[in-house]
Amino acid sequence: MSSFAYILYSALFAVTFLLMMYGLNCYYLLRLFLKNRSREVNQNEIRLNEFWQKNNPANLPLVTTQIPVFNEKNVIQRILAAVVAMDYPQDKHEIQILDDSTDETRLIVAQMVNQYQRLGYAIHHITRQDRHHYKAGALEEATKFAKGEFLAIFDADFVPPRDFLKKTIPFLVLDKKLGLVQTRWGYVNRNTSWLTKAQAIGLDAHFIIEQSARTWGKLFMNFNGTAGVWRRATIEDAGGWQGDTLTEDMDLSYRAHIRGWQSKFMYEVVCPSELPEDMNAYKSQQFRWAKGAIQTAKKLLPAILKSEHPWRVKIQSLLHLTHHLVHPLILCLLMILPAVLALNFHFSAIFFTLILVGLITASLGSLSLYVSSQYTGYHHWKQNLKLVPFLIVLGIGIAINNSKAVLSGLVGKPGEFIRTPKRGENARDGFGLRLYRPSFDKLYIMEILFGVYCLVSLVLFINLRNILGLYLLLCCIGFLSVGFVTFKHQWMLKKEKLDPTTSQLA
């Protein structure tokens, strides 16, 4: 075997092995979920019933609900109405709107705050001169003035149910070591398009299976930035909100765990939210999450590995914080695989079997979470599973976008926090009414070219390894789909008359 072939084979084996490790971790998390689900859900119900038998509204702690806002005129009225309507004693509930807006959102908020204040609600409109540290900076500033022992946080597109606080606060009261309660996301626009349906299934795997498994398995679990409640003392002990990463929520969560605080996930409490309906907005959101996770890994992994926590916790933290490395690994695989296929006469049966087993293990790992989340979370789970192929295509097609984010997280600057635009109930008709413009780039050109590259590789080498040809086919469809849909959405949005402030948003 030539040196070049040896290097290619070694690289292919290494990439496949790493992908398999992330796939095997999916099975581990699924096992933790299935092992603990019935017991944990029953215990939650029992503890809630016991709490409300022994306590009345007069004994409840003061809670501050914080709503970070930046140019959210499409959804701000909905979230404020939902928070005010929460079934929690009015004299025990403080509301803060953390408003960094530069458009008429600020005026809308001011009017609604005045209205609710006249009705006796303890609601405050907090503004800043600049967006220093973005959402993290707004939360850090507002927390200085918050009166609550516990802090509930909601992004502007969420619609918390009336009983949200009554189903979360009791656990923080009962367990003094508990620093965070995170709830599951729901989606008001889940069935809008194939894009939202695919996103929902992917997020269900995270919220129903992964988050449950982490908290039930005594692993580190991240706050998802919204639909959760923090103990104020936990935030302060962990060092407060910090803006040196794009995922301030994950950063704070891990710092709290390092300090010994525990977290709890309640997948039976669902908080509706809004999914991105435009491919550009979705890619911008994914970019922020991927880059922020890698930034957090760089920042905190050394401290985690040096801590006294068990090694299984450390290994799970490593896999969790670096899971976006899957995307550059996919690209590396696509660059190496056609070259290896071209050297088919050196491709031994044993090597081929190892590669095949690794790829199947990695692929079925993610698939097991998708299927299990739908089976567990929905009565119409069989119907939902028809959308899994769309999610697989989307997950592959987003690899270039997220690989760019990973690289930026490793070697780039902290970056700007660019929030995802929300349509709201007044903008349901297509791409038009009152929609903020997502950020545009030319990455779709590379995605289309990668799709063509996969297609050419498939045509050239399909007769050599048909089963690997299926993988090339999925990649071809994924990159071409994401690339062309991105171009289509950009073209449609550019034809619209959009809000003049939209250049600041994504």
Buried (B, 14 or more C-beta within 10 A) or exposed (E): EEEEBEEBBEBBBEBBBBBBBBBBBBBBBBEBBBEBBEEBBEEBEEBBEEBEEEEEEEEBEBBBBBBBBBBBBBBBBBBBEBBBEBEBBEEBBBBBBBBBBEBEBBEBBBEBBEEBEEEEBBBBBBBEEEBEBBBBBBBBBBBEEBEBBBBBBBBBBBBBBEEBBBBBBBBBBEBEEBBBBBBBBBBBBBEBBBBBBBBBBBBBBBBBBBBBBBBBBBBBBBBBBBBBBBBBEBBEBBEBBBBEBBBBBBBBBBBBBBEBBBBBBBBBBBBBBBBBBBBBBBBBBBBBBBBBBBBBBBBBBEEBEEBEBEEEBBBBBBBBBBBBBBBBBBBBBBBBBBBBBBBEEEBEEEBBEBBBEBBBBBBBBBBBBBBBBBEBBBEEBEEBBEBBEBBBBBBBBBBBBBBBBBBBBBEBEBBEBBBBBBBBEEBEEEBBEEBBBBBBBEBBEBBBBBBBBBBEBBEEBBEEBEEBBEBBBBBBBBBBBBBBBBBEBBEEBEEBEBBEBBEBBB
